[in-house]
Amino acid sequence: MKDVHPFLVLSTKAFNVGTGLVIGLPMTTAAYNESNPFAVKFIGTSGVVSYILTHQPRSYDWKKHGGKPHKIKQVPETTLMQACESLNQIIAICH
């Protein structure tokens, strides 16, 4: 994958550094997610509408693929809480 693929990391820094993996949720700007009940909508710092796909949790080998922090660094706290609440509807472990 050569393009940038934003990802909301949910795992701890200790886990990420110790394993070389991150666990989290993919993010997209695809507008068809507007009607997806498991896509958390938010507006980024550049004014772009984005969606966190809470129904697609993944692990990602950031060391192997050269992953690095996105330019926005983090989503707003309220967006993170909405994503955790949505994920809880599926697997019930985020608090």
Backbone as a printed PyTorch tensor [residue, N CA C, xyz], in Angstrom:
tensor([[[  0.8440,  -1.1760,   0.0000],
         [  0.0000,   0.0000,   0.0000],
         [  0.8910,   1.2400,   0.0000]],

        [[  0.8350,   2.0000,  -1.0470],
         [  1.6740,   3.1840,  -1.1640],
         [  0.9890,   4.4440,  -0.6770]],

        [[ -0.3280,   4.4770,  -0.6970],
         [ -1.0710,   5.6540,  -0.2610],
         [ -1.1300,   5.7170,   1.2620]],

        [[ -1.4930,   6.8920,   1.7740],
         [ -1.7070,   7.0620,   3.2050],
         [ -3.0670,   6.4670,   3.5540]],

        [[ -3.0910,   5.6330,   4.5830],
         [ -4.3260,   5.0240,   5.0550],
         [ -4.4830,   5.3560,   6.5350]],

        [[ -5.2260,   6.4120,   6.8700],
         [ -5.3780,   6.8010,   8.2750],
         [ -6.0000,   5.6820,   9.1090]],

        [[ -5.6050,   5.6490,  10.3790],
         [ -5.9620,   4.5570,  11.2740],
         [ -6.0580,   5.1260,  12.6860]],

        [[ -7.1650,   4.8910,  13.3580],
         [ -7.3260,   5.3250,  14.7450],
         [ -6.7650,   4.2290,  15.6470]],

        [[ -5.6360,   4.4980,  16.2720],
         [ -4.9630,   3.5130,  17.1170],
         [ -5.6480,   3.4590,  18.4780]],

        [[ -6.0090,   2.2590,  18.9010],
         [ -6.6420,   2.0400,  20.2050],
         [ -5.7070,   1.3470,  21.1900]],

        [[ -4.6870,   0.6720,  20.6940],
         [ -3.7560,  -0.0440,  21.5700],
         [ -2.8100,   0.9320,  22.2660]],

        [[ -2.2210,   0.4630,  23.3470],
         [ -1.3330,   1.3080,  24.1430],
         [  0.0420,   1.4330,  23.4920]],

        [[  0.7490,   2.4900,  23.8470],
         [  2.0990,   2.6980,  23.3170],
         [  3.0130,   1.5370,  23.7000]],

        [[  2.8870,   1.0440,  24.9330],
         [  3.7210,  -0.0780,  25.3880],
         [  3.5050,  -1.3030,  24.4960]],

        [[  2.2530,  -1.5900,  24.1630],
         [  1.9410,  -2.7150,  23.2650],
         [  2.5280,  -2.4520,  21.8830]],

        [[  2.3050,  -1.2490,  21.3680],
         [  2.7510,  -0.9060,  20.0150],
         [  4.2650,  -1.0510,  19.8650]],

        [[  5.0060,  -0.5080,  20.8300],
         [  6.4670,  -0.5610,  20.7800],
         [  6.9600,  -1.9910,  21.0040]],

        [[  6.3460,  -2.6820,  21.9510],
         [  6.7840,  -4.0370,  22.2930],
         [  6.5380,  -5.0680,  21.2120]],

        [[  5.4760,  -4.8830,  20.4390],
         [  5.1240,  -5.8860,  19.4260],
         [  5.3870,  -5.4300,  17.9930]],

        [[  5.4910,  -4.1300,  17.7830],
         [  5.6130,  -3.6150,  16.4190],
         [  4.2640,  -3.5450,  15.7200]],

        [[  3.2000,  -3.8170,  16.4650],
         [  1.8510,  -3.7760,  15.9150],
         [  1.0610,  -2.6440,  16.5550]],

        [[  0.0270,  -2.2020,  15.8740],
         [ -0.9910,  -1.3350,  16.4680],
         [ -2.3360,  -2.0050,  16.2200]],

        [[ -3.2570,  -1.8030,  17.1320],
         [ -4.6190,  -2.3020,  16.9660],
         [ -5.5300,  -1.0940,  16.9420]],

        [[ -6.4140,  -1.0570,  15.9810],
         [ -7.2950,   0.0950,  15.8830],
         [ -8.3330,  -0.0270,  14.7930]],

        [[ -8.7610,   1.1340,  14.3040],
         [ -9.8730,   1.2140,  13.3660],
         [ -9.4730,   2.0400,  12.1430]],

        [[ -9.7870,   1.5340,  10.9410],
         [ -9.4710,   2.3090,   9.7440],
         [-10.3520,   3.5480,   9.6380]],

        [[ -9.8180,   4.5360,   8.9340],
         [-10.5460,   5.7820,   8.7150],
         [-10.6150,   6.0370,   7.2120]],

        [[-11.6810,   6.7080,   6.7760],
         [-11.8770,   6.9790,   5.3550],
         [-12.6190,   8.2940,   5.1650]],

        [[-12.5600,   8.8070,   3.9610],
         [-13.3500,   9.9900,   3.6070],
         [-14.4680,   9.6160,   2.6400]],

        [[-14.6670,   8.3320,   2.3820],
         [-15.6940,   7.8730,   1.4370],
         [-17.0860,   8.2570,   1.9310]],

        [[-17.7640,   9.1130,   1.1780],
         [-19.0590,   9.6810,   1.5820],
         [-20.1670,   8.6440,   1.7310]],

        [[-20.0480,   7.4900,   1.0680],
         [-21.1050,   6.4810,   1.1960],
         [-21.2130,   5.9420,   2.6180]],

        [[-20.2490,   6.2340,   3.4640],
         [-20.3180,   5.8130,   4.8710],
         [-21.2660,   6.6630,   5.7070]],

        [[-21.7890,   7.7210,   5.1380],
         [-22.7470,   8.5980,   5.8340],
         [-23.8980,   7.7960,   6.4350]],

        [[-24.3640,   6.7730,   5.7220],
         [-25.5110,   5.9760,   6.1930],
         [-25.0920,   4.7140,   6.9380]],

        [[-23.8110,   4.4970,   7.1200],
         [-23.3040,   3.3130,   7.8110],
         [-23.4600,   3.5150,   9.3230]],

        [[-24.2500,   2.6760,  10.0010],
         [-24.4530,   2.8650,  11.4440],
         [-23.1920,   2.6280,  12.2810]],

        [[-22.1760,   2.0220,  11.7120],
         [-20.9340,   1.7550,  12.4290],
         [-19.7810,   2.6250,  11.9420]],

        [[-20.1070,   3.7370,  11.2980],
         [-19.0990,   4.7080,  10.8770],
         [-19.3080,   5.9890,  11.6870]],

        [[-18.2950,   6.3860,  12.4290],
         [-18.3650,   7.5940,  13.2430],
         [-17.8360,   8.7630,  12.4160]],

        [[-18.7120,   9.7050,  12.1740],
         [-18.3780,  10.8620,  11.3460],
         [-17.7390,  11.9580,  12.1960]],

        [[-16.7110,  12.5920,  11.6280],
         [-16.1380,  13.7750,  12.2630],
         [-15.5090,  14.6540,  11.1920]],

        [[-15.2920,  15.8950,  11.5350],
         [-14.6600,  16.8360,  10.6090],
         [-13.2560,  17.1050,  11.1120]],

        [[-12.2830,  16.8080,  10.2710],
         [-10.8770,  16.9720,  10.6390],
         [-10.4530,  18.4260,  10.6720]],

        [[ -9.2170,  18.6430,  11.0430],
         [ -8.6910,  20.0000,  11.1860],
         [ -8.6810,  20.7720,   9.8720]],

        [[ -8.6170,  20.0640,   8.7550],
         [ -8.6190,  20.7380,   7.4490],
         [-10.0350,  20.9280,   6.9070]],

        [[-11.0470,  20.5540,   7.7080],
         [-12.4330,  20.6980,   7.2850],
         [-12.9620,  19.5320,   6.4680]],

        [[-12.1690,  18.4830,   6.3010],
         [-12.5780,  17.3160,   5.5270],
         [-13.4220,  16.3910,   6.4030]],

        [[-14.5490,  15.9390,   5.8600],
         [-15.4060,  14.9890,   6.5700],
         [-14.7690,  13.6010,   6.4650]],

        [[-14.5980,  12.9480,   7.6080],
         [-14.0000,  11.6160,   7.6660],
         [-14.8930,  10.6930,   8.4760]],

        [[-14.6440,   9.4020,   8.3490],
         [-15.4250,   8.3800,   9.0490],
         [-14.4730,   7.3580,   9.6490]],

        [[-14.7210,   6.9900,  10.9060],
         [-13.9860,   5.9150,  11.5750],
         [-14.8590,   4.6780,  11.4570]],

        [[-14.3150,   3.6090,  10.8860],
         [-15.0840,   2.3920,  10.6220],
         [-14.9570,   1.4310,  11.8000]],

        [[-15.9020,   1.5300,  12.7140],
         [-15.8110,   0.7650,  13.9650],
         [-16.1400,  -0.7070,  13.7820]],

        [[-16.7080,  -1.0770,  12.6570],
         [-17.0190,  -2.4820,  12.3960],
         [-15.8590,  -3.2160,  11.7200]],

        [[-14.6950,  -2.5490,  11.5920],
         [-13.5450,  -3.1650,  10.9310],
         [-12.2630,  -3.0810,  11.7650]],

        [[-12.2890,  -3.5100,  13.0420],
         [-11.0560,  -3.4480,  13.8320],
         [ -9.9600,  -4.2840,  13.1720]],

        [[ -8.7330,  -3.7800,  13.2710],
         [ -7.6110,  -4.4440,  12.6050],
         [ -6.3310,  -4.3070,  13.4380]],

        [[ -5.3780,  -5.1850,  13.1400],
         [ -4.0220,  -4.9790,  13.6250],
         [ -3.1740,  -4.6230,  12.4060]],

        [[ -2.1330,  -3.8550,  12.6580],
         [ -1.2970,  -3.3680,  11.5660],
         [  0.1550,  -3.4030,  12.0160]],

        [[  1.0070,  -4.0000,  11.2090],
         [  2.4360,  -4.0780,  11.5140],
         [  3.0890,  -2.7740,  11.0570]],

        [[  3.1420,  -1.8060,  11.9640],
         [  3.6410,  -0.4860,  11.5960],
         [  5.1470,  -0.4720,  11.3450]],

        [[  5.8630,  -1.3620,  11.9900],
         [  7.3080,  -1.4160,  11.7510],
         [  7.6060,  -1.9370,  10.3420]],

        [[  6.9560,  -3.0170,   9.9710],
         [  7.1690,  -3.6190,   8.6470],
         [  6.7680,  -2.6660,   7.5230]],

        [[  5.6660,  -1.9460,   7.7140],
         [  5.1230,  -1.0980,   6.6530],
         [  5.5050,   0.3780,   6.7920]],

        [[  6.3410,   0.6980,   7.7540],
         [  6.8050,   2.0720,   7.9120],
         [  5.7230,   3.0450,   8.3530]],

        [[  4.7940,   2.5650,   9.1760],
         [  3.7200,   3.4280,   9.6670],
         [  4.2340,   4.5510,  10.5360]],

        [[  3.5670,   5.6840,  10.4900],
         [  3.9490,   6.8340,  11.3110],
         [  2.7010,   7.6390,  11.6480]],

        [[  2.7830,   8.4920,  12.6520],
         [  1.6080,   9.2820,  13.0430],
         [  1.0980,  10.1410,  11.8790]],

        [[ -0.2200,  10.2430,  11.7900],
         [ -0.8640,  11.0920,  10.7800],
         [ -0.6580,  12.5540,  11.1540]],

        [[ -0.7450,  13.4290,  10.1750],
         [ -0.4990,  14.8490,  10.4340],
         [ -1.4760,  15.4570,  11.4330]],

        [[ -2.7110,  14.9070,  11.5560],
         [ -3.6480,  15.4750,  12.5340],
         [ -3.3840,  14.9600,  13.9380]],

        [[ -2.5320,  13.9580,  14.0730],
         [ -2.0850,  13.3810,  15.3490],
         [ -3.1650,  12.6410,  16.1340]],

        [[ -4.3160,  13.2740,  16.3510],
         [ -5.3700,  12.5910,  17.1020],
         [ -6.7190,  13.1730,  16.7510]],

        [[ -7.7420,  12.3700,  16.9920],
         [ -9.1080,  12.8430,  16.7790],
         [ -9.5820,  13.5250,  18.0590]],

        [[-10.6230,  14.3550,  17.9670],
         [-11.1600,  14.9720,  19.1860],
         [-11.6090,  13.9030,  20.1960]],

        [[-11.5120,  14.2200,  21.4750],
         [-11.8900,  13.2850,  22.5490],
         [-13.3190,  12.7750,  22.3750]],

        [[-14.2400,  13.6550,  21.9930],
         [-15.6390,  13.2280,  21.8080],
         [-15.7520,  12.2240,  20.6670]],

        [[-14.9490,  12.3870,  19.6270],
         [-14.9590,  11.4420,  18.5040],
         [-14.4260,  10.0880,  18.9500]],

        [[-13.3540,  10.0860,  19.7280],
         [-12.8050,   8.8370,  20.2580],
         [-13.8580,   8.1160,  21.1020]],

        [[-14.5590,   8.8470,  21.9530],
         [-15.5850,   8.2310,  22.7990],
         [-16.7250,   7.6580,  21.9500]],

        [[-17.1290,   8.3710,  20.9100],
         [-18.1700,   7.8590,  20.0100],
         [-17.7000,   6.5760,  19.3280]],

        [[-16.4420,   6.5400,  18.8980],
         [-15.9050,   5.3450,  18.2510],
         [-15.8880,   4.1700,  19.2220]],

        [[-15.4710,   4.4090,  20.4680],
         [-15.4610,   3.3380,  21.4770],
         [-16.8740,   2.8460,  21.7720]],

        [[-17.8300,   3.7580,  21.8750],
         [-19.2210,   3.3640,  22.1170],
         [-19.7590,   2.5260,  20.9580]],

        [[-19.4320,   2.9140,  19.7410],
         [-19.8750,   2.1490,  18.5850],
         [-19.2260,   0.7680,  18.5580]],

        [[-17.9260,   0.7100,  18.8470],
         [-17.2290,  -0.5740,  18.9050],
         [-17.8050,  -1.4540,  20.0110]],

        [[-18.1890,  -0.8500,  21.1370],
         [-18.8100,  -1.5910,  22.2260],
         [-20.0940,  -2.2910,  21.8060]],

        [[-20.8090,  -1.7310,  20.8490],
         [-22.0290,  -2.3620,  20.3540],
         [-21.7130,  -3.6770,  19.6460]],

        [[-20.4650,  -3.8280,  19.2380],
         [-20.0620,  -5.0380,  18.4980],
         [-19.3320,  -6.0380,  19.4030]],

        [[-18.3180,  -5.5410,  20.1600],
         [-17.4840,  -6.4780,  20.9270],
         [-17.4250,  -6.2140,  22.4180]],

        [[-17.9120,  -5.0920,  22.8830],
         [-18.0480,  -4.7590,  24.3120],
         [-16.7620,  -4.8590,  25.1210]],

        [[-15.6590,  -4.1970,  24.6450],
         [-14.4640,  -4.1600,  25.4860],
         [-13.8720,  -2.7640,  25.6690]],

        [[-14.2010,  -1.7880,  24.8400],
         [-13.6470,  -0.4320,  24.9970],
         [-14.4000,   0.3110,  26.0980]],

        [[-13.6580,   1.0680,  26.9060],
         [-14.2810,   1.8800,  27.9540],
         [-13.7870,   3.2900,  27.8590]]])
